[in-house]
């Protein structure tokens, strides 16, 4: 059974940083994209970043967020810097896509990120 477990969310002031982690179990994703999406209250889920051999970012986070992966640990990370209140959302890890924006086969349960002004 494949599981993706996110951690690292929380409450931070604007301008601060958080690092999200997503540990995968049940299979490896070395040959697929892994990514992060987010969903703010009242909005649709949106793409944030993805990684395979290279990295991909939404324009809204480019230059502030950094995605990385450790294939030996089957884990993907999202370093979020210069956070803004509009970054507040539930962040979801995803794995198993052939393309950076999906479709993804597996999803985590989500972790809340709240940025206060």
C-alpha positions, -999 to 999 in steps of 0.1 A, spaced: 0 0 0 14 33 -11 14 62 15 26 97 13 30 114 47 35 152 48 50 171 78 64 205 86 33 227 82 24 253 108 19 289 116 45 315 106 47 352 103 49 369 69 85 369 56 93 337 75 102 302 63 89 267 66 102 234 52 77 207 42 86 171 39 68 142 23 79 107 29 67 80 5 63 43 14 51 12 -4 70 19 -37 97 42 -51 91 71 -74 126 75 -89 113 74 -124 84 98 -119 76 134 -109 69 142 -73 52 175 -66 34 198 -43 0 214 -47 -20 236 -24 -56 245 -18 -67 277 -1 -102 281 15 -128 286 -13 -103 280 -40 -94 251 -63 -63 231 -57 -33 246 -76 1 234 -87 30 247 -66 62 228 -77 74 195 -91 107 177 -95 121 149 -116 154 155 -133 147 192 -132 124 215 -112 92 233 -121 74 261 -102 43 281 -103 49 317 -111 35 328 -78 62 309 -58 92 311 -82 122 326 -65 108 320 -30 102 282 -29 127 254 -35 117 218 -42 142 190 -37 141 152 -34 162 125 -18 156 93 -37 175 72 -12 149 83 14 120 83 -10 113 118 2 105 152 -14 109 185 3 95 220 -2 115 249 13 93 279 15 109 313 21 96 349 22 62 335 29 31 357 23 -4 356 37 -16 345 3 5 313 7 -19 302 34 -34 268 23 -34 231 28 -3 218 11 -5 183 -6 23 161 -17 18 141 -48 38 114 -66 37 92 -97 32 116 -126 48 115 -161 44 153 -164 51 180 -138 15 192 -134 1 157 -134 -20 137 -134 -6 123 -102 -14 87 -90 -8 92 -53 -16 120 -28 -8 128 8 -34 138 34 -22 175 34 -6 197 59 -18 232 69 4 262 63 -9 295 78 10 328 72 0 357 94 4 393 84 
